[in-house]
Amino acid sequence: MRRHLAFNRPTDFLRRRDFSQKMEATFDFIRAHATPLVRVLVLLVLPLALLTGIGTSVLQGQMLSTMSVFKQRTSADSTLNSAIVPDVFTSSTFWLTMLSGILLFAVVHLVVFGYVVLQADRTTDEPVTAGEVWEVVKSRFLGMVGSFIGLGFLFMVGSMVIGGVLFGLGSMMSSSPWVIFPLVLLLYFAMFYSIVPLSLYFIVWLRERRGFFGSLTRSFRLAWGKWWSTFGLLMVITFIMYLILLLSIALLSALGLPFAGMMGGELDSGSMRVLMIVYSILQSLITLIYYPFILIALSFQYFNLVERHDGTGTRLMVDAIGEPAPVLAPQALRPDDEGEY
């Protein structure tokens, strides 16, 4: 009978793994660390997730109410800008919800990746505690937010530069506009290609403590030659988790949450607003349960690529030759345990 790894040694993480082994390691890690990881998520992420869910529900209520008012306006001078933009996109609720969403993104990545990184450097059987993860969050929080904003800014500037180049070429080749079409496809291909290496950015930045551009370079270097395997793992685990997420939300909706009432203009009811807030909170909690699976799968892809690129795990196992075997705690007899061979 196969023994599951405890994931309490660096060599449990730094291994070459194929696709099935990475998926298996993801669920084995969750099985081994479900209780301490959930405890850390509840203590460090749940309050901000609840706040974001409440803000999202309030913002959705404002948008639906504004749309209802806009539909009732029949005068010729009622425009989309005057009816919706001042009431929704310039409201404090919108910007506070956006801010809490960015903070939640940063905290979730720091907590999950921080837990995995700390556990990967572990040499004892004791799991990582919430206090240890909190120290990581405190020390790297501003850097994580800055990295997120920096990536968004870099992506926006790159798109504008490439768009400007394409516009200039289009003006120069106005007699042959068909030439621009392959260039536009090349732009979209480059953007699509860059998403896969960038999915490794945050764990590279957190574990290896490189700077912004150093982490970018390292991410692309690790993914070089392994783009398809990284893309495949990311797509498969994301599809599985979001399929489960959609089924969970559908089940939640089937229990009687008032979608029809929300879309039917009944938002003036106090009970309707409360139910909408409860639904948004539950949706945030469900997302919080499944999203760490994606981050953990990316972590094992990262460790796999590091091992293939640097061979760190192999060197650690070679260095461990001759050391005394770890003392195992006595365990109760298990009839299904076939022992070691």
TORKOL-4160 file (C-alpha; in steps of 0.2 Angstrom, whole numbers, padded with zeros to 4 digits, m for minus):
341
<pt num="1" X="0000" Y="0000" Z="0000"/>
<pt num="2" X="0007" Y="0017" Z="m0005"/>
<pt num="3" X="0012" Y="0029" Z="0009"/>
<pt num="4" X="0007" Y="0047" Z="0007"/>
<pt num="5" X="0021" Y="0060" Z="0010"/>
<pt num="6" X="0020" Y="0070" Z="0025"/>
<pt num="7" X="0027" Y="0085" Z="0016"/>
<pt num="8" X="0037" Y="0090" Z="0031"/>
<pt num="9" X="0054" Y="0089" Z="0023"/>
<pt num="10" X="0062" Y="0100" Z="0008"/>
<pt num="11" X="0064" Y="0084" Z="m0002"/>
<pt num="12" X="0045" Y="0080" Z="m0001"/>
<pt num="13" X="0043" Y="0096" Z="m0011"/>
<pt num="14" X="0059" Y="0097" Z="m0022"/>
<pt num="15" X="0055" Y="0082" Z="m0034"/>
<pt num="16" X="0053" Y="0080" Z="m0052"/>
<pt num="17" X="0035" Y="0076" Z="m0055"/>
<pt num="18" X="0025" Y="0072" Z="m0070"/>
<pt num="19" X="0007" Y="0079" Z="m0073"/>
<pt num="20" X="m0002" Y="0065" Z="m0063"/>
<pt num="21" X="0011" Y="0066" Z="m0049"/>
<pt num="22" X="0009" Y="0085" Z="m0047"/>
<pt num="23" X="m0010" Y="0083" Z="m0046"/>
<pt num="24" X="m0008" Y="0068" Z="m0034"/>
<pt num="25" X="0004" Y="0079" Z="m0023"/>
<pt num="26" X="m0008" Y="0093" Z="m0023"/>
<pt num="27" X="m0022" Y="0083" Z="m0015"/>
<pt num="28" X="m0010" Y="0073" Z="m0004"/>
<pt num="29" X="m0003" Y="0090" Z="0003"/>
<pt num="30" X="m0021" Y="0095" Z="0007"/>
<pt num="31" X="m0025" Y="0079" Z="0015"/>
<pt num="32" X="m0009" Y="0080" Z="0026"/>
<pt num="33" X="m0011" Y="0098" Z="0030"/>
<pt num="34" X="m0030" Y="0102" Z="0029"/>
<pt num="35" X="m0032" Y="0106" Z="0048"/>
<pt num="36" X="m0018" Y="0118" Z="0051"/>
<pt num="37" X="m0020" Y="0126" Z="0034"/>
<pt num="38" X="m0039" Y="0129" Z="0037"/>
<pt num="39" X="m0035" Y="0136" Z="0054"/>
<pt num="40" X="m0022" Y="0148" Z="0046"/>
<pt num="41" X="m0035" Y="0153" Z="0033"/>
<pt num="42" X="m0049" Y="0156" Z="0045"/>
<pt num="43" X="m0038" Y="0167" Z="0056"/>
<pt num="44" X="m0029" Y="0177" Z="0043"/>
<pt num="45" X="m0040" Y="0177" Z="0028"/>
<pt num="46" X="m0058" Y="0175" Z="0033"/>
<pt num="47" X="m0061" Y="0192" Z="0041"/>
<pt num="48" X="m0055" Y="0201" Z="0025"/>
<pt num="49" X="m0065" Y="0189" Z="0014"/>
<pt num="50" X="m0081" Y="0192" Z="0024"/>
<pt num="51" X="m0078" Y="0211" Z="0022"/>
<pt num="52" X="m0075" Y="0209" Z="0003"/>
<pt num="53" X="m0091" Y="0199" Z="0002"/>
<pt num="54" X="m0101" Y="0212" Z="0011"/>
<pt num="55" X="m0094" Y="0226" Z="0000"/>
<pt num="56" X="m0098" Y="0216" Z="m0016"/>
<pt num="57" X="m0116" Y="0213" Z="m0011"/>
<pt num="58" X="m0119" Y="0231" Z="m0007"/>
<pt num="59" X="m0111" Y="0236" Z="m0023"/>
<pt num="60" X="m0121" Y="0224" Z="m0033"/>
<pt num="61" X="m0137" Y="0231" Z="m0024"/>
<pt num="62" X="m0132" Y="0248" Z="m0029"/>
<pt num="63" X="m0129" Y="0243" Z="m0047"/>
<pt num="64" X="m0146" Y="0234" Z="m0049"/>
<pt num="65" X="m0155" Y="0249" Z="m0041"/>
<pt num="66" X="m0146" Y="0261" Z="m0052"/>
<pt num="67" X="m0151" Y="0250" Z="m0068"/>
<pt num="68" X="m0169" Y="0250" Z="m0062"/>
<pt num="69" X="m0169" Y="0268" Z="m0060"/>
<pt num="70" X="m0161" Y="0271" Z="m0077"/>
<pt num="71" X="m0174" Y="0260" Z="m0086"/>
<pt num="72" X="m0188" Y="0270" Z="m0078"/>
<pt num="73" X="m0181" Y="0286" Z="m0085"/>
<pt num="74" X="m0189" Y="0291" Z="m0102"/>
<pt num="75" X="m0184" Y="0309" Z="m0104"/>
<pt num="76" X="m0172" Y="0312" Z="m0119"/>
<pt num="77" X="m0158" Y="0320" Z="m0108"/>
<pt num="78" X="m0156" Y="0305" Z="m0097"/>
<pt num="79" X="m0139" Y="0297" Z="m0102"/>
<pt num="80" X="m0130" Y="0282" Z="m0096"/>
<pt num="81" X="m0116" Y="0293" Z="m0090"/>
<pt num="82" X="m0127" Y="0304" Z="m0079"/>
<pt num="83" X="m0138" Y="0289" Z="m0073"/>
<pt num="84" X="m0125" Y="0276" Z="m0068"/>
<pt num="85" X="m0107" Y="0282" Z="m0068"/>
<pt num="86" X="m0109" Y="0295" Z="m0053"/>
<pt num="87" X="m0120" Y="0283" Z="m0043"/>
<pt num="88" X="m0109" Y="0267" Z="m0045"/>
<pt num="89" X="m0092" Y="0270" Z="m0052"/>
<pt num="90" X="m0088" Y="0285" Z="m0042"/>
<pt num="91" X="m0096" Y="0279" Z="m0025"/>
<pt num="92" X="m0085" Y="0276" Z="m0010"/>
<pt num="93" X="m0092" Y="0258" Z="m0010"/>
<pt num="94" X="m0085" Y="0254" Z="m0027"/>
<pt num="95" X="m0068" Y="0260" Z="m0022"/>
<pt num="96" X="m0068" Y="0252" Z="m0005"/>
<pt num="97" X="m0073" Y="0235" Z="m0013"/>
<pt num="98" X="m0059" Y="0237" Z="m0026"/>
<pt num="99" X="m0047" Y="0240" Z="m0012"/>
<pt num="100" X="m0053" Y="0226" Z="m0001"/>
<pt num="101" X="m0052" Y="0214" Z="m0016"/>
<pt num="102" X="m0034" Y="0219" Z="m0020"/>
<pt num="103" X="m0030" Y="0217" Z="m0001"/>
<pt num="104" X="m0038" Y="0200" Z="m0001"/>
<pt num="105" X="m0029" Y="0194" Z="m0017"/>
<pt num="106" X="m0012" Y="0199" Z="m0008"/>
<pt num="107" X="m0017" Y="0191" Z="0008"/>
<pt num="108" X="m0023" Y="0174" Z="0001"/>
<pt num="109" X="m0007" Y="0172" Z="m0010"/>
<pt num="110" X="0004" Y="0177" Z="0005"/>
<pt num="111" X="m0005" Y="0165" Z="0017"/>
<pt num="112" X="m0006" Y="0150" Z="0005"/>
<pt num="113" X="0011" Y="0152" Z="m0003"/>
<pt num="114" X="0019" Y="0157" Z="0014"/>
<pt num="115" X="0012" Y="0141" Z="0022"/>
<pt num="116" X="0019" Y="0130" Z="0008"/>
<pt num="117" X="0036" Y="0139" Z="0008"/>
<pt num="118" X="0038" Y="0138" Z="0027"/>
<pt num="119" X="0032" Y="0119" Z="0026"/>
<pt num="120" X="0045" Y="0116" Z="0012"/>
<pt num="121" X="0059" Y="0123" Z="0023"/>
<pt num="122" X="0053" Y="0112" Z="0038"/>
<pt num="123" X="0064" Y="0099" Z="0047"/>
<pt num="124" X="0051" Y="0094" Z="0060"/>
<pt num="125" X="0035" Y="0085" Z="0060"/>
<pt num="126" X="0026" Y="0100" Z="0068"/>
<pt num="127" X="0015" Y="0110" Z="0055"/>
<pt num="128" X="0017" Y="0128" Z="0052"/>
<pt num="129" X="0007" Y="0139" Z="0064"/>
<pt num="130" X="m0004" Y="0154" Z="0060"/>
<pt num="131" X="0009" Y="0165" Z="0070"/>
<pt num="132" X="0023" Y="0160" Z="0058"/>
<pt num="133" X="0012" Y="0163" Z="0043"/>
<pt num="134" X="0007" Y="0180" Z="0050"/>
<pt num="135" X="0025" Y="0185" Z="0051"/>
<pt num="136" X="0027" Y="0182" Z="0033"/>
<pt num="137" X="0011" Y="0192" Z="0029"/>
<pt num="138" X="0017" Y="0207" Z="0039"/>
<pt num="139" X="0035" Y="0207" Z="0032"/>
<pt num="140" X="0030" Y="0204" Z="0014"/>
<pt num="141" X="0013" Y="0212" Z="0012"/>
<pt num="142" X="0018" Y="0229" Z="0005"/>
<pt num="143" X="0029" Y="0220" Z="m0007"/>
<pt num="144" X="0015" Y="0209" Z="m0013"/>
<pt num="145" X="0003" Y="0223" Z="m0016"/>
<pt num="146" X="0017" Y="0233" Z="m0025"/>
<pt num="147" X="0021" Y="0218" Z="m0035"/>
<pt num="148" X="0003" Y="0216" Z="m0040"/>
<pt num="149" X="0001" Y="0234" Z="m0045"/>
<pt num="150" X="0018" Y="0233" Z="m0054"/>
<pt num="151" X="0013" Y="0219" Z="m0064"/>
<pt num="152" X="m0004" Y="0227" Z="m0069"/>
<pt num="153" X="0006" Y="0243" Z="m0073"/>
<pt num="154" X="0019" Y="0234" Z="m0083"/>
<pt num="155" X="0005" Y="0224" Z="m0093"/>
<pt num="156" X="m0004" Y="0241" Z="m0096"/>
<pt num="157" X="0011" Y="0250" Z="m0102"/>
<pt num="158" X="0017" Y="0235" Z="m0113"/>
<pt num="159" X="m0001" Y="0234" Z="m0121"/>
<pt num="160" X="0000" Y="0253" Z="m0124"/>
<pt num="161" X="0017" Y="0253" Z="m0132"/>
<pt num="162" X="0013" Y="0238" Z="m0143"/>
<pt num="163" X="m0004" Y="0246" Z="m0148"/>
<pt num="164" X="0005" Y="0262" Z="m0152"/>
<pt num="165" X="0017" Y="0253" Z="m0163"/>
<pt num="166" X="0003" Y="0244" Z="m0172"/>
<pt num="167" X="m0006" Y="0260" Z="m0174"/>
<pt num="168" X="0009" Y="0268" Z="m0182"/>
<pt num="169" X="0012" Y="0254" Z="m0193"/>
<pt num="170" X="m0006" Y="0254" Z="m0198"/>
<pt num="171" X="m0005" Y="0273" Z="m0203"/>
<pt num="172" X="0011" Y="0269" Z="m0213"/>
<pt num="173" X="0003" Y="0255" Z="m0222"/>
<pt num="174" X="m0014" Y="0262" Z="m0224"/>
<pt num="175" X="m0014" Y="0255" Z="m0242"/>
<pt num="176" X="m0011" Y="0237" Z="m0236"/>
<pt num="177" X="m0021" Y="0236" Z="m0219"/>
<pt num="178" X="m0021" Y="0217" Z="m0220"/>
<pt num="179" X="m0003" Y="0217" Z="m0214"/>
<pt num="180" X="m0009" Y="0223" Z="m0197"/>
<pt num="181" X="m0019" Y="0207" Z="m0194"/>
<pt num="182" X="m0004" Y="0196" Z="m0191"/>
<pt num="183" X="0004" Y="0208" Z="m0180"/>
<pt num="184" X="m0012" Y="0210" Z="m0169"/>
<pt num="185" X="m0013" Y="0191" Z="m0168"/>
<pt num="186" X="0006" Y="0191" Z="m0163"/>
<pt num="187" X="0001" Y="0204" Z="m0149"/>
<pt num="188" X="m0013" Y="0193" Z="m0142"/>
<pt num="189" X="m0001" Y="0177" Z="m0143"/>
<pt num="190" X="0012" Y="0186" Z="m0133"/>
<pt num="191" X="0000" Y="0192" Z="m0120"/>
<pt num="192" X="m0007" Y="0174" Z="m0119"/>
<pt num="193" X="0010" Y="0167" Z="m0118"/>
<pt num="194" X="0016" Y="0178" Z="m0104"/>
<pt num="195" X="0001" Y="0173" Z="m0092"/>
<pt num="196" X="0008" Y="0156" Z="m0089"/>
<pt num="197" X="0026" Y="0161" Z="m0083"/>
<pt num="198" X="0018" Y="0175" Z="m0073"/>
<pt num="199" X="0008" Y="0162" Z="m0064"/>
<pt num="200" X="0024" Y="0157" Z="m0055"/>
<pt num="201" X="0029" Y="0175" Z="m0051"/>
<pt num="202" X="0022" Y="0176" Z="m0034"/>
<pt num="203" X="0029" Y="0160" Z="m0026"/>
<pt num="204" X="0046" Y="0164" Z="m0035"/>
<pt num="205" X="0046" Y="0182" Z="m0027"/>
<pt num="206" X="0041" Y="0175" Z="m0010"/>
<pt num="207" X="0052" Y="0160" Z="m0009"/>
<pt num="208" X="0068" Y="0166" Z="m0018"/>
<pt num="209" X="0067" Y="0184" Z="m0012"/>
<pt num="210" X="0071" Y="0192" Z="m0028"/>
<pt num="211" X="0067" Y="0209" Z="m0034"/>
<pt num="212" X="0053" Y="0213" Z="m0046"/>
<pt num="213" X="0062" Y="0211" Z="m0062"/>
<pt num="214" X="0073" Y="0197" Z="m0055"/>
<pt num="215" X="0057" Y="0187" Z="m0051"/>
<pt num="216" X="0050" Y="0191" Z="m0068"/>
<pt num="217" X="0066" Y="0184" Z="m0076"/>
<pt num="218" X="0067" Y="0169" Z="m0065"/>
<pt num="219" X="0048" Y="0165" Z="m0069"/>
<pt num="220" X="0051" Y="0165" Z="m0088"/>
<pt num="221" X="0067" Y="0155" Z="m0086"/>
<pt num="222" X="0059" Y="0142" Z="m0076"/>
<pt num="223" X="0044" Y="0140" Z="m0088"/>
<pt num="224" X="0056" Y="0140" Z="m0103"/>
<pt num="225" X="0054" Y="0123" Z="m0111"/>
<pt num="226" X="0040" Y="0118" Z="m0099"/>
<pt num="227" X="0027" Y="0131" Z="m0105"/>
<pt num="228" X="0014" Y="0117" Z="m0110"/>
<pt num="229" X="0016" Y="0107" Z="m0094"/>
<pt num="230" X="0013" Y="0123" Z="m0084"/>
<pt num="231" X="m0002" Y="0128" Z="m0095"/>
<pt num="232" X="m0009" Y="0111" Z="m0094"/>
<pt num="233" X="m0008" Y="0109" Z="m0075"/>
<pt num="234" X="m0015" Y="0127" Z="m0073"/>
<pt num="235" X="m0030" Y="0124" Z="m0085"/>
<pt num="236" X="m0034" Y="0107" Z="m0078"/>
<pt num="237" X="m0034" Y="0111" Z="m0059"/>
<pt num="238" X="m0043" Y="0128" Z="m0063"/>
<pt num="239" X="m0056" Y="0119" Z="m0073"/>
<pt num="240" X="m0059" Y="0106" Z="m0059"/>
<pt num="241" X="m0060" Y="0119" Z="m0045"/>
<pt num="242" X="m0071" Y="0131" Z="m0054"/>
<pt num="243" X="m0083" Y="0116" Z="m0060"/>
<pt num="244" X="m0084" Y="0111" Z="m0041"/>
<pt num="245" X="m0086" Y="0130" Z="m0037"/>
<pt num="246" X="m0100" Y="0132" Z="m0050"/>
<pt num="247" X="m0109" Y="0116" Z="m0044"/>
<pt num="248" X="m0108" Y="0122" Z="m0026"/>
<pt num="249" X="m0115" Y="0139" Z="m0030"/>
<pt num="250" X="m0129" Y="0131" Z="m0040"/>
<pt num="251" X="m0133" Y="0120" Z="m0025"/>
<pt num="252" X="m0133" Y="0135" Z="m0015"/>
<pt num="253" X="m0145" Y="0144" Z="m0027"/>
<pt num="254" X="m0156" Y="0129" Z="m0027"/>
<pt num="255" X="m0159" Y="0130" Z="m0009"/>
<pt num="256" X="m0170" Y="0146" Z="m0012"/>
<pt num="257" X="m0159" Y="0161" Z="m0013"/>
<pt num="258" X="m0169" Y="0174" Z="m0022"/>
<pt num="259" X="m0161" Y="0177" Z="m0039"/>
<pt num="260" X="m0178" Y="0181" Z="m0047"/>
<pt num="261" X="m0182" Y="0194" Z="m0033"/>
<pt num="262" X="m0165" Y="0202" Z="m0035"/>
<pt num="263" X="m0167" Y="0204" Z="m0054"/>
<pt num="264" X="m0186" Y="0209" Z="m0052"/>
<pt num="265" X="m0183" Y="0226" Z="m0044"/>
<pt num="266" X="m0187" Y="0220" Z="m0026"/>
<pt num="267" X="m0171" Y="0227" Z="m0019"/>
<pt num="268" X="m0180" Y="0240" Z="m0008"/>
<pt num="269" X="m0185" Y="0225" Z="0004"/>
<pt num="270" X="m0174" Y="0225" Z="0019"/>
<pt num="271" X="m0175" Y="0206" Z="0020"/>
<pt num="272" X="m0170" Y="0205" Z="0001"/>
<pt num="273" X="m0154" Y="0215" Z="0005"/>
<pt num="274" X="m0149" Y="0204" Z="0020"/>
<pt num="275" X="m0151" Y="0188" Z="0009"/>
<pt num="276" X="m0141" Y="0196" Z="m0005"/>
<pt num="277" X="m0127" Y="0200" Z="0008"/>
<pt num="278" X="m0128" Y="0182" Z="0015"/>
<pt num="279" X="m0127" Y="0175" Z="m0003"/>
<pt num="280" X="m0111" Y="0185" Z="m0007"/>
<pt num="281" X="m0103" Y="0180" Z="0010"/>
<pt num="282" X="m0107" Y="0162" Z="0006"/>
<pt num="283" X="m0100" Y="0164" Z="m0012"/>
<pt num="284" X="m0084" Y="0172" Z="m0005"/>
<pt num="285" X="m0082" Y="0157" Z="0008"/>
<pt num="286" X="m0084" Y="0144" Z="m0006"/>
<pt num="287" X="m0071" Y="0153" Z="m0017"/>
<pt num="288" X="m0060" Y="0154" Z="m0002"/>
<pt num="289" X="m0061" Y="0135" Z="0000"/>
<pt num="290" X="m0057" Y="0130" Z="m0018"/>
<pt num="291" X="m0045" Y="0144" Z="m0023"/>
<pt num="292" X="m0030" Y="0137" Z="m0012"/>
<pt num="293" X="m0030" Y="0121" Z="m0022"/>
<pt num="294" X="m0025" Y="0131" Z="m0038"/>
<pt num="295" X="m0011" Y="0140" Z="m0028"/>
<pt num="296" X="m0005" Y="0123" Z="m0021"/>
<pt num="297" X="m0004" Y="0115" Z="m0038"/>
<pt num="298" X="0006" Y="0130" Z="m0045"/>
<pt num="299" X="0018" Y="0128" Z="m0030"/>
<pt num="300" X="0021" Y="0110" Z="m0034"/>
<pt num="301" X="0024" Y="0115" Z="m0052"/>
<pt num="302" X="0036" Y="0128" Z="m0046"/>
<pt num="303" X="0046" Y="0115" Z="m0035"/>
<pt num="304" X="0046" Y="0103" Z="m0050"/>
<pt num="305" X="0054" Y="0116" Z="m0061"/>
<pt num="306" X="0066" Y="0121" Z="m0048"/>
<pt num="307" X="0072" Y="0103" Z="m0046"/>
<pt num="308" X="0073" Y="0101" Z="m0065"/>
<pt num="309" X="0083" Y="0117" Z="m0067"/>
<pt num="310" X="0094" Y="0117" Z="m0051"/>
<pt num="311" X="0093" Y="0100" Z="m0044"/>
<pt num="312" X="0092" Y="0106" Z="m0026"/>
<pt num="313" X="0082" Y="0091" Z="m0020"/>
<pt num="314" X="0094" Y="0079" Z="m0027"/>
<pt num="315" X="0109" Y="0087" Z="m0019"/>
<pt num="316" X="0099" Y="0087" Z="m0002"/>
<pt num="317" X="0096" Y="0069" Z="m0003"/>
<pt num="318" X="0114" Y="0065" Z="m0008"/>
<pt num="319" X="0120" Y="0076" Z="0007"/>
<pt num="320" X="0108" Y="0066" Z="0019"/>
<pt num="321" X="0117" Y="0049" Z="0015"/>
<pt num="322" X="0125" Y="0042" Z="0030"/>
<pt num="323" X="0114" Y="0052" Z="0042"/>
<pt num="324" X="0104" Y="0043" Z="0055"/>
<pt num="325" X="0086" Y="0038" Z="0051"/>
<pt num="326" X="0073" Y="0049" Z="0058"/>
<pt num="327" X="0065" Y="0042" Z="0074"/>
<pt num="328" X="0047" Y="0038" Z="0070"/>
<pt num="329" X="0033" Y="0040" Z="0084"/>
<pt num="330" X="0024" Y="0023" Z="0088"/>
<pt num="331" X="0008" Y="0021" Z="0079"/>
<pt num="332" X="m0007" Y="0010" Z="0082"/>
<pt num="333" X="m0009" Y="m0006" Z="0072"/>
<pt num="334" X="m0017" Y="m0003" Z="0056"/>
<pt num="335" X="m0023" Y="m0019" Z="0047"/>
<pt num="336" X="m0021" Y="m0011" Z="0030"/>
<pt num="337" X="m0003" Y="m0006" Z="0032"/>
<pt num="338" X="0008" Y="m0017" Z="0023"/>
<pt num="339" X="0024" Y="m0010" Z="0030"/>
<pt num="340" X="0040" Y="m0005" Z="0021"/>
<pt num="341" X="0049" Y="m0016" Z="0008"/>
